[in-house]
Amino acid sequence: MTTRLTRRSALKFGAASGLGYLFTGPAFSVLKAADSNTRVRFAGVGVGGKGRSDIEQAGKLGDVVALCDVDEADKHLGGAAKKFDKAKTYFDFRKLLGDGEVMKNVDAVVVSTPDHTHALPSILAMRQGKHVYCQKPLTRTVFEARLMMETAKKYKVCTQMGNQGTAANGLRRAAELVQAGEIGAVKEVHVWTNRPIWPQAPGVTKRLAKMDVPAGVHWDEFLGGAPDREYGKGYHPFNWRGWWDFGTGAIGDMACHTANMVFMGLKLAHPTKVSAEAGDVNPETCPSWAHVTMEFAKRGDLVPCTLHWYEGKRDGKKVLPSDELVQKALQVAGTNKLVESGSILVGEKGIAYSPDDYGANVFFETGTKTGGNTKPETMASNNGGDQGQKAEWVEAIKANKPALALSNFDYAAPLTEAFLLGNVAIRTGKPFDWDGANFKVSGNDQAMKYIKQEYRKGWEVTEKA
């Protein structure tokens, strides 16, 4: 699939909004990659909640020159503006990205908005040659994830997704060990989560009652490309995660963390078949529970593999792998209590159990363990956590080497795509075959409407005409 914002929609958007620079400005970063002493200049899009820590961590590595958030409160834009009092502020990221005087002094953009507004600011920034750090999951839809990857390649920018567990040396070493055959050929994987921890089905399945928009909240800008709806108390902040129009539910929120080591270690990419069973499926909110199954074909010398994802509670009981497998994992780890989030890999020579949301601590049935003191042998050492994830991205920018950032969009987009396909299976209630290389679905005529969405006028992200 070759995709981009169409020139027609771009010109239309620019003319309507007075943002012509967005599409005619120079496609390069002001930062000279060869000068390692140059301070990177950042713009932050979404600076409340996780976005606050993201822009503050970026600020330790350079200068923050612009800030954007739909909420003026101190927990959002107001507080960030006090912290970075020289930065210019905006409520609409389109106006920030279309401000030529500001953007000529921006090297990199940090995007930490709700899932449904990850793609557009990231893509518009990359089209100007700006490097992008985007929170996980990379996007809300499969189409957007693919477009993010292709745009990063086209403009040769340095990117990183905010699944900070990638920085952990324990995760990197565990992935190396899996690839080296520590437990033999892996044909089966199980990943579970403690999510959801926000309102969704079965408790909430209908839109919220209309309320007046709180002072300082720019609701139209919050909606972005999502369909129109009235403001209700419970969409913003944070609880948007459980609403299909804004978030991606448990699998979107956590698979980019909890399944990251598995995905890296097994060199997974596009599943060939996806199916799911789920409870309380409805058009508005994510399900009360789900079990998603993804089948991956042979990858080089790696055998075909089936990945199982579990979330929520069914009839009051947490959805998990079989009792037999759980007991074996506990025995390998020498404990008697299963963690709320973790993963199990089943290999020909034994299992590997990670009682860790980030896959950094792993117990192999062979007796090998990884953890905080473990160092990778073939991958670069980091172990800097969330700050290390930003530092690695900045290192890539200064070296002009996108691959130095391990969760760059070449890796992060397929990771995101795979699990968002799980949401497609949940919402349609039917299995389907997926041809990732050609971006084609078969066996489920309802799937494509969830793989690619429609957008409100002025917020479109569209395929090549």
Residue pairs with C-beta under 8 A, 6 or more apart in sequence:
1 146
1 150
1 438
1 439
1 463
2 150
2 464
3 143
3 146
3 147
3 150
3 463
3 464
4 147
4 150
4 151
4 154
4 463
4 464
5 123
5 124
5 127
5 460
5 461
5 462
6 462
6 463
6 464
6 465
7 23
7 465
8 465
9 460
9 462
10 22
10 23
11 23
13 19
13 22
13 23
13 94
13 458
13 460
14 20
14 22
14 23
14 24
14 98
16 458
17 94
17 95
17 98
17 458
18 98
19 94
19 95
19 97
19 98
20 98
21 98
21 99
21 100
21 103
22 94
22 97
22 98
22 124
22 127
22 128
23 127
25 100
25 103
25 104
25 128
26 104
26 128
26 129
27 127
27 128
27 129
27 155
28 129
29 107
29 108
29 129
29 130
29 131
29 157
29 397
30 41
30 104
30 105
30 106
30 107
31 38
31 40
31 41
31 107
31 108
31 397
31 398
32 38
33 397
33 398
33 399
33 400
34 400
35 398
36 398
36 399
38 398
39 62
39 63
40 58
40 61
40 62
40 63
40 107
40 108
40 394
40 397
40 398
41 62
41 63
41 64
41 65
41 105
41 106
41 107
41 108
42 55
42 58
42 59
42 62
42 63
42 64
42 65
42 66
42 106
42 107
42 108
42 109
42 110
43 64
43 65
43 66
43 67
43 68
43 96
43 102
43 103
43 106
43 108
43 109
43 110
43 125
43 130
44 51
44 54
44 55
44 58
44 64
44 66
44 67
44 68
44 80
44 87
44 109
44 110
44 112
45 51
45 68
45 69
45 93
45 96
45 109
45 110
45 111
45 112
45 113
45 121
46 68
46 69
46 111
46 112
46 113
46 114
46 117
46 135
47 54
47 55
47 67
47 68
47 69
47 76
47 77
47 80
47 112
48 69
48 71
48 73
48 75
48 76
48 77
48 79
48 80
48 237
49 75
49 76
49 112
49 237
49 238
50 112
50 135
50 162
51 69
51 76
51 110
51 112
51 113
51 135
52 75
52 76
52 79
52 80
53 386
54 110
54 112
54 133
54 135
54 162
54 386
54 390
55 64
55 67
55 80
55 84
55 110
55 112
56 83
57 386
57 387
57 390
58 64
58 108
58 110
58 133
58 390
58 394
59 83
59 84
60 387
60 390
61 390
61 391
61 394
62 107
62 108
62 394
64 84
64 87
65 86
65 87
65 88
65 102
65 105
65 106
66 87
66 88
66 89
66 90
66 96
66 99
66 102
66 106
67 77
67 80
67 81
67 84
67 87
67 88
67 89
67 90
68 77
68 89
68 90
68 91
68 92
68 93
68 96
69 76
69 77
69 80
69 91
70 76
70 91
70 217
70 218
70 219
70 221
70 222
70 236
71 77
71 216
71 217
71 218
71 222
71 236
71 237
72 78
72 91
72 216
72 217
72 218
73 79
73 216
73 217
74 82
75 237
76 237
77 89
77 91
78 216
80 87
81 87
81 89
88 96
88 99
88 102
90 96
90 99
91 218
91 221
92 218
92 221
93 113
93 117
93 120
93 121
93 124
93 221
94 121
94 124
96 102
96 103
97 103
97 109
97 121
97 124
97 125
97 128
103 128
103 130
106 130
107 130
107 131
107 397
108 130
108 131
108 132
108 133
108 158
108 393
108 394
108 397
109 121
109 122
109 125
109 130
109 131
109 132
109 133
110 132
110 133
110 134
111 118
111 121
111 122
111 125
111 132
111 133
111 134
111 135
112 134
112 135
112 162
113 121
113 135
113 224
114 222
114 236
114 240
114 241
114 246
114 247
115 137
115 139
115 140
115 240
115 241
115 246
115 247
115 248
115 252
116 140
116 224
116 225
116 226
116 240
116 245
116 246
116 247
117 224
117 225
118 134
118 135
118 137
118 138
118 139
118 140
118 144
119 139
119 140
119 141
119 144
119 147
119 148
119 461
120 224
120 225
120 459
120 461
122 132
122 134
122 148
122 151
123 147
123 148
123 151
123 461
125 132
126 132
126 151
126 152
126 154
126 155
126 157
126 159
127 151
127 155
129 155
129 157
130 157
131 157
131 158
131 159
131 393
131 396
131 397
132 152
132 157
132 159
132 160
133 159
133 160
133 161
133 162
133 390
133 393
134 148
134 159
134 160
134 161
134 162
135 161
135 162
136 161
136 162
136 163
136 253
136 256
136 257
136 412
136 416
137 145
137 248
137 252
137 253
137 255
137 256
137 416
137 419
137 420
138 144
138 145
138 148
138 161
138 256
138 409
138 412
138 413
138 415
138 416
139 145
139 148
139 416
139 420
140 246
140 247
140 248
140 252
140 420
140 453
141 420
141 450
141 451
141 452
141 453
142 417
142 420
142 421
142 424
142 451
142 452
143 451
143 452
143 453
143 461
143 463
144 461
145 413
145 414
145 416
145 417
145 420
146 413
146 417
146 439
147 461
148 159
148 409
148 413
149 409
149 410
149 412
149 413
149 414
152 159
152 402
152 408
152 409
152 410
153 410
156 402
157 402
158 393
158 396
158 397
158 400
158 401
158 402
158 404
158 405
158 408
159 393
159 402
159 405
159 408
159 409
159 412
160 389
160 390
160 392
160 393
160 396
160 405
160 407
160 408
160 412
161 256
161 407
161 408
161 409
161 411
161 412
161 415
161 416
162 386
162 389
162 407
163 256
163 257
163 260
163 389
163 407
163 412
163 415
164 358
164 385
164 386
164 388
164 389
165 171
165 257
165 260
165 261
165 357
165 358
165 359
165 360
166 172
166 260
166 264
166 389
166 406
166 407
167 382
167 383
167 384
167 385
167 386
167 388
167 389
167 392
167 406
168 358
168 359
168 360
168 372
168 382
168 383
168 385
169 360
169 372
169 374
169 375
169 376
169 381
169 382
169 383
170 356
170 359
170 360
170 361
170 362
170 370
170 371
170 372
170 374
171 260
171 261
171 264
171 358
171 359
171 360
171 370
172 376
172 379
172 380
172 381
172 382
172 406
173 370
173 374
173 375
173 376
173 377
173 379
174 261
174 265
174 352
174 354
174 359
174 360
174 362
174 370
174 374
175 261
175 264
175 265
175 379
176 265
176 376
176 377
176 378
176 379
177 265
177 352
177 362
177 364
177 368
177 370
178 186
178 261
178 262
178 265
178 266
178 345
178 352
179 265
179 266
179 267
181 349
182 347
182 349
182 352
182 364
182 366
182 368
183 345
183 347
183 348
183 349
183 350
183 351
183 352
183 364
183 365
183 366
184 347
184 348
184 349
184 350
185 302
185 303
185 347
185 348
186 266
186 302
186 303
186 305
186 345
186 346
186 347
186 348
187 303
187 304
187 305
187 306
187 346
187 347
187 348
188 305
188 306
188 308
188 345
188 346
189 259
189 262
189 266
189 305
189 306
189 307
189 308
189 343
189 344
189 345
189 346
190 307
190 308
190 310
190 321
190 325
190 343
190 344
190 346
191 255
191 258
191 259
191 262
191 307
191 308
191 309
191 310
191 342
191 343
191 344
192 258
192 309
192 310
192 311
192 318
192 319
192 320
192 321
192 341
192 342
192 343
193 250
193 251
193 254
193 255
193 258
193 310
193 311
193 340
193 341
193 357
194 340
194 341
195 249
195 250
195 253
195 254
195 311
195 312
195 341
196 241
196 242
196 249
196 250
196 253
196 286
196 311
196 312
198 238
198 239
198 241
198 242
199 234
199 239
199 242
199 285
200 241
200 242
200 243
200 249
200 285
200 286
200 287
200 288
201 279
201 280
201 281
201 282
201 285
201 286
201 287
201 288
202 279
202 280
202 288
204 234
204 242
204 284
204 285
205 280
205 282
205 284
205 285
206 284
207 229
207 230
207 232
207 284
208 232
208 233
208 234
208 235
209 232
210 230
210 231
210 232
211 230
211 231
211 232
211 233
212 231
213 219
213 231
217 231
217 236
219 231
222 235
222 236
223 229
223 456
224 456
224 459
225 453
225 455
225 456
225 459
225 460
225 461
226 245
226 246
226 456
227 245
227 454
227 456
228 456
229 245
235 243
235 246
240 246
240 247
241 247
241 248
241 249
241 252
241 253
241 286
242 249
242 285
242 286
243 284
243 285
243 286
244 283
244 284
244 285
244 286
244 427
245 284
247 253
247 286
248 286
248 420
248 423
249 286
249 287
249 311
249 423
250 286
250 290
250 311
250 312
251 290
251 292
251 309
251 311
251 419
251 420
251 422
251 423
251 426
252 419
252 420
252 423
254 341
254 357
255 309
255 415
255 419
255 422
256 412
256 415
256 416
256 419
257 357
257 358
257 359
258 341
258 342
258 343
258 357
258 358
258 359
259 307
259 309
259 343
259 359
259 415
259 419
260 358
260 359
260 415
261 343
261 354
261 358
261 359
261 360
261 362
262 268
262 307
262 343
262 345
262 359
263 415
263 418
264 411
265 345
266 296
266 299
266 302
266 305
266 345
267 299
267 300
267 302
268 296
268 299
268 305
268 307
268 414
268 415
268 418
269 296
269 299
269 414
269 418
269 436
270 296
270 414
270 417
270 418
270 434
270 435
270 436
270 437
271 294
271 295
271 296
271 307
271 418
271 421
271 434
271 436
272 295
272 296
272 297
272 433
272 434
272 435
272 436
273 294
273 295
273 431
273 432
273 433
273 434
274 292
274 293
274 294
274 295
274 421
274 422
274 424
274 425
274 431
274 432
274 434
275 292
275 293
275 425
275 430
275 431
275 432
276 290
276 291
276 292
276 293
276 422
276 425
276 426
276 429
276 431
277 290
277 291
278 287
278 288
278 289
278 290
278 291
278 426
278 429
279 287
279 288
279 289
279 290
279 312
279 314
280 287
280 288
280 289
281 287
281 426
281 427
281 429
286 423
286 426
287 311
287 312
287 426
288 312
288 313
288 314
289 311
289 312
289 313
289 314
289 319
290 309
290 310
290 311
290 312
290 319
290 422
290 426
291 308
291 309
291 310
291 319
292 308
292 309
292 419
292 422
292 425
292 426
293 306
293 307
293 308
293 309
294 306
294 307
294 309
294 418
294 421
294 422
295 304
295 305
295 306
295 307
296 304
296 305
296 306
296 307
297 304
298 304
308 321
309 419
309 422
310 318
310 319
310 320
310 321
311 319
312 318
312 319
313 319
320 326
320 338
321 344
325 344
325 346
325 351
326 338
328 351
329 338
329 342
329 344
329 351
329 353
330 336
330 337
330 338
330 353
332 350
332 351
332 352
332 353
332 363
332 364
332 365
333 353
333 355
333 363
334 363
335 355
338 355
339 355
339 356
341 356
341 357
342 353
342 354
342 355
342 356
342 357
343 353
343 354
343 359
344 351
344 352
344 353
344 354
345 351
345 352
349 365
349 366
350 364
350 365
350 366
351 364
351 365
352 362
352 363
352 364
352 365
353 362
353 363
354 360
354 361
354 362
354 363
355 361
355 363
356 362
360 370
360 371
360 372
361 369
361 370
361 371
361 372
362 369
362 370
363 369
372 383
375 381
379 406
380 392
380 404
380 406
382 388
382 389
382 391
382 392
382 406
384 391
384 392
389 407
392 404
392 405
392 406
393 405
395 404
395 405
396 402
396 403
396 404
396 405
396 408
402 408
402 410
403 410
414 436
417 436
421 434
421 451
423 450
424 432
424 447
424 450
424 451
425 431
425 432
425 447
427 450
428 444
428 446
428 447
428 450
430 443
430 444
430 446
430 447
431 443
431 444
432 441
432 442
432 443
432 444
432 447
433 441
433 442
433 443
434 440
434 441
435 441
435 442
441 447
441 448
441 451
452 463
455 461
455 462
